[in-house]
Amino acid sequence: MTTNRIWLFHGINGRFASGVFTEKETAEQWIHNNRLTGTLTAYPINIGVYDWAISEGLFTAKNDSQGCPEFIGKFTTAGQEHYHYENGIADGSAE
């Protein structure tokens, strides 16, 4: 178990996470039991995704607007481990 991340589930068309889990397996059971559609994503703990992506070499700001508060506040990256589900079933591919 990796302790430096948590798993957040965002339901389809959801604005905010509807579940937060310390273990992927627990999240998947909840998703399955409730037949949910959405995305389960690993988030680093105690660091923003923007800073994490830069430190991992996954992102480099290309202009000043990519360092502004609005951009940083909405930032996510495909470099985060994530999985898609439809009606509680994983689509079968890790991204």
N, C-alpha and C positions, 0 to 999 in steps of 0.2 A: 504494500500500500504506500502510495506517495502522499506524504503529509503536507507538502507545500502547495497543494491545490485543493479546490473544492469543485463540485459539479453543480451547474445551474441548468435548470430546464426552463426553456421559453416555449410556451405553447404557440401554435400557429396564430398569427395576428395579435399576439400578446405584446403589450408594451413593456411589461416587467416580468421578471422571473416568477414562476409559480411554484418552484421547488428548489431547495438547496440541500446538497448531500455531501457527505465526506467520502462516500464510496460509490463508485459507478454501479455496482451490482444492486445496491439498495435503490438507487435512482431508477434503474431499468425495471425493477420489480414494480415500483410505484407507477411508472409509465405504462407498463403492461396491464396491471390490474385496473387502471382507469381508462384504458384504450385511448391514450393521448396521442396527438399529432403535434410535432414540434422538433426542437433541437436540444440535445444535451451537450453542454460545452464545459470543458475544464478551464477554470480560472485560477491564476496564480494568487497566492495569499500574501498580503502585506506589501503588495506592489501593484500599481496600476498596469493595465494591459499595455498601454502605450509605452511606458518605461520598460516593461518586461520584454516587449517585442524588440525594442531598440537594443536592450542588453543581450538578447538572444540572436541578434543579427538578422531578425525577420523584417525589420522596417527601418528605413532611413528617411527622414523628412526631406522632401525635395524643394520645398519653398516655405516662406514664412507663415503662410496660412495653415500649414500642417503642424505648426507648433502652438497655435492659438488655443485658448481654453475650450471653445466650442468643439473644435476638432478632437482634442484630447479627450473631452468628456463623452464623446460618442464613439471613440475608437474601439474597434475589434479587429482581429486578424484571422485569416484562414489558417494561420500557423498554430492556433489553439486546437488541441484535440477535440473533435466534436463528432456527433452522430445524429442522424436524422431518423425519425420515427413516424409511422403513419398508423393510426388506430392501434397504438401500443406495440407495433412490430417494427424492429429495426430494419432499415433498408438494406443492411448487409455489408455496407462499406464504411470503413473508417476514413475520416478525412483529417 
